[in-house]
């Protein structure tokens, strides 16, 4: 199968470069302030385990992410000899 030429929209590429140039990098102080606002990253001395699940929607997204990769349970070793 021969390789095909990929056409690139030059205007789109220049817009992407401009957007990247305009992005601001957070200073360490700003990054710490953003982390303080994040509920999942907040320090909780009374929580040492995952269960009982506190954030069910995040747990569901985690399970979907795990399901998108193969696991050892999906490999059947008896068939392969």
URUR-V584527 format. One record per residue. RES is the residue in three letters. SS is DSSP state (A for helix, B for strand, O for the rest). D_LAST is the distance of its C-alpha to the last C-alpha in whole Angstrom. Layout:
((RES	SS	D_LAST) (RES	SS	D_LAST))
This chain:
((UNK	O	33) (UNK	O	36) (UNK	O	37) (UNK	O	40) (UNK	O	43) (UNK	O	43) (UNK	O	46) (UNK	O	47) (UNK	O	50) (UNK	A	53) (UNK	A	55) (UNK	A	52) (UNK	A	51) (UNK	A	54) (UNK	A	54) (UNK	A	51) (UNK	A	52) (UNK	A	56) (UNK	A	54) (UNK	A	52) (UNK	A	55) (UNK	A	57) (UNK	O	54) (UNK	O	56) (UNK	O	54) (UNK	O	54) (UNK	O	56) (UNK	A	55) (UNK	A	57) (UNK	A	57) (UNK	A	53) (UNK	A	54) (UNK	A	56) (UNK	A	53) (UNK	A	51) (UNK	A	54) (UNK	A	54) (UNK	O	50) (UNK	O	50) (UNK	O	46) (UNK	O	47) (UNK	O	50) (UNK	O	50) (UNK	O	50) (UNK	O	50) (UNK	O	50) (UNK	O	46) (UNK	O	44) (UNK	O	41) (UNK	O	39) (UNK	O	40) (UNK	O	42) (UNK	O	41) (UNK	O	45) (UNK	O	44) (UNK	A	42) (UNK	A	42) (UNK	A	40) (UNK	A	38) (UNK	A	37) (UNK	A	36) (UNK	A	34) (UNK	A	32) (UNK	A	32) (UNK	A	31) (UNK	A	28) (UNK	A	27) (UNK	O	27) (UNK	O	24) (UNK	O	21) (UNK	O	20) (UNK	A	17) (UNK	A	17) (UNK	A	16) (UNK	O	13) (UNK	O	11) (UNK	O	8) (UNK	O	7) (UNK	O	6) (UNK	O	4) (UNK	O	0))
